[in-house]
């Protein structure tokens, strides 16, 4: 019991000494041991890493789950170490509503059939979103949380210990300075100075040891950056897969709707200046093919009663021509089509009976069919 009381008294005395030293430093009444420039840079780099990791983590959570109430619920489940219940995605909920609407409004009507097709696509989008959220949470969010809740807490603990050792060291320096001043006035015996010097040596040793431990932890931030870089690549990979899946599902849906639209709405050419499906990337050749707009079937290009279009006999109509800017590269499927290069200008016009999704394009002495979705018609 006496031992515990003495220990508590000793701890209280140390705490009070540190508080006095800290307060005097703040008011400029005591000297402070400064860390070297390299150490200060390590501290600043660690703080910056922690702050930006928190911001990136929070915003990624918002990206994956925009609903704040749902995020709070997931956070509570994680803290209680319980499995987060499965939640229906917005796409899956929309698919459910569309399917129910089709059943009530008539699944055999054109509107009902289209609702069912779109519902199936939205269901697939919802499933793809669910997989993306799961993968991103494991490969990206979890490592960031582990850093903040593990490594950073260890670093913070050691930094606090270093701060305490520094306060102890400076307090010992102050006591030694006072002891020497008192000795000069012959008010203290020499053993008091010796005691102060011994305490200073011990404090200096403990401070140096703690500084080295903290330095090693701070230098480990470089390894943290390498780990976060790897996780970032995984996040981009999962996001790329997600958007590629979404594009494929919508491409299939667009083809399904396009095949049935002509029977419902007999089409005539109406120019548009907006691209139907902008590419995901204009620089990557590996993704260019996956980001092109839907090209209508060539089988329906010829006017009724003709097997093919004779380009040599084609002439601009009396109604005139228009200029168009090419939005994406296009490789001609056969000799009747005109190959296109992004950003070039060509002359286009339509012919009677021609599929509204195609135009005749001319560039110099070359002529051929071009898909409307690859063009921006200029006034």
Steps between C-alpha positions, in 0.01 A plus 500: 500500500782739594683410181196585287453829680864590447475412133189714458672788676806459279287494183314808614829676565630413154176615338515829690864556401417440134200732519713776651771453237243502217330814633827687545604409146175639366564829676864507395624461856684171446735358239380227268706225337443523126493196274727494196367611158484145363291387796265797459458413132413143594237627744349733241494222239330262741237759594432573134468129423253454783289803405475412131437133574203603714362727228545240225343232718196712586440611142540146366239389752269771365569383144416139583205585726349848440230446765635642831250301708615178338863593567425559869321166518795319340739675739301383803489143374878504453559637850272232644693242296183385330440422134352787303159391361470476123345812351316530166680737264317785330532325164346181634216694661433681172500166320242368746270799446529475120422129502196555722385786276530278192295229668223745584502703178529199272820303438402432137457866405794686343537709815480196726753304296743793512452538873594136549810535285614811684418337836729210419781738405453703819510179701832413338631850572398464864681168529812652342482791746472260792811311385691828454410623848605169655831486312585866564422465870736206539784613274497875573295612800615225737875573459438871556301429815767259622760773468292755691388258770827307530826653380394858559388431856838342572679800352283740702569307820877510446484870412324571828767305685768698318330824599497388865866400483583837351314682777682289760832578334437874492375496860826329603698762309312774684561333838871464427520864397333607824723268704813649350370852559426413863841337538664817378323680783615227738143411597521135384745220561687352206304174524184684386674597178628145460145369545365742240774400255422131554128560440587691185712215367218252561244731338727555201546125451125435519432786262756376245363145519141617451604734217659207316188283543278781374734574211486139379120504510484829311739372234262206456253745343684437172392135519147619571507703180613195303218294649241770429630530145442131444151529648429799277586293193260231621228762547548634146494146366171420675350830387606435141344155513179646640463765231589249227225269626255791508592594145452143373161470668381832356645413159300178496190690612548764230527229237183333626309826501640603162386177335141557612483879468469504123182292511342737753627837372569501125812722483602789280834673520514774761843654559642521850804677631537289813701175505287201595773330702818690581814293546645427840851581377641665192859397564500130579495278189404198707175658616408685182312205356303459821392862510366552149131573445263238371523465122174403329479183303633537145236263370232770512695776326390441143180659372201266467524269203880541457764257619771765544574867455699591188728779621608599149145600419440689826472880471424762764125570525347827390436588866875541539773366728635567847838503665569260786783454745607142569481412871680165500717293270298258288633211295296424187346153508497471118556701183159669528601678823732795555773469762510791744761669717407690814475881465506508121228688306298327229197580285186295569153463359211253508323319216134406472426163656834487678527371857473807727799378705732538200604778265704529185836657582744663257863591556683620192436244228406228748140417579321247719248431770571631852314444828321805640608420858860566404427853379427843636290676234599861458260779403 
